[in-house]
Amino acid sequence: MRLQIKNQLIAKQLSKRRGEIKLAVEGETVFIEGQAVGYLKGQIMI
């Protein structure tokens, strides 16, 4: 069996509000693309 590795994903929200997000992986970096409405501002500490 051959494993196919993909580096892109497109997800769609099919509810009344509709939406789409695109993800791409390049090395150790993940790129996220889409539209958003800001509702919260803060910091994440790792």
C-alpha positions as CSV (number, residue, x, y, z in Angstrom):
1,M,0.0,0.0,0.0
2,R,1.3,3.4,-0.9
3,L,0.7,6.3,1.5
4,Q,-0.1,9.6,-0.3
5,I,0.9,12.7,1.7
6,K,-1.0,15.9,1.0
7,N,0.0,19.4,2.2
8,Q,-3.2,21.3,1.5
9,L,-6.7,21.3,3.0
10,I,-9.8,23.3,2.2
11,A,-12.7,23.2,4.7
12,K,-16.1,24.7,4.0
13,Q,-18.8,25.7,6.5
14,L,-22.2,25.0,4.9
15,S,-24.5,26.6,7.5
16,K,-26.4,29.8,7.0
17,R,-23.3,31.9,7.7
18,R,-21.1,30.1,5.2
19,G,-17.3,30.2,5.3
20,E,-14.1,28.7,3.9
21,I,-10.6,28.2,5.3
22,K,-7.5,27.0,3.4
23,L,-4.5,25.4,5.1
24,A,-1.1,24.7,3.6
25,V,1.9,23.0,5.2
26,E,5.4,23.9,4.1
27,G,8.1,22.2,6.1
28,E,7.3,23.0,9.8
29,T,5.1,26.0,8.9
30,V,1.3,26.0,8.6
31,F,-0.3,28.7,6.6
32,I,-4.0,29.6,7.2
33,E,-6.0,31.6,4.8
34,G,-9.6,32.8,5.0
35,Q,-11.9,35.7,6.2
36,A,-12.6,36.4,9.8
37,V,-14.3,38.8,12.1
38,G,-12.4,39.8,15.1
39,Y,-14.2,39.3,18.4
40,L,-11.4,38.7,21.0
41,K,-7.9,40.0,21.5
42,G,-5.3,38.4,23.8
43,Q,-2.0,36.6,24.1
44,I,-1.0,32.9,24.1
45,M,2.0,31.9,26.1
46,I,3.7,28.6,25.2
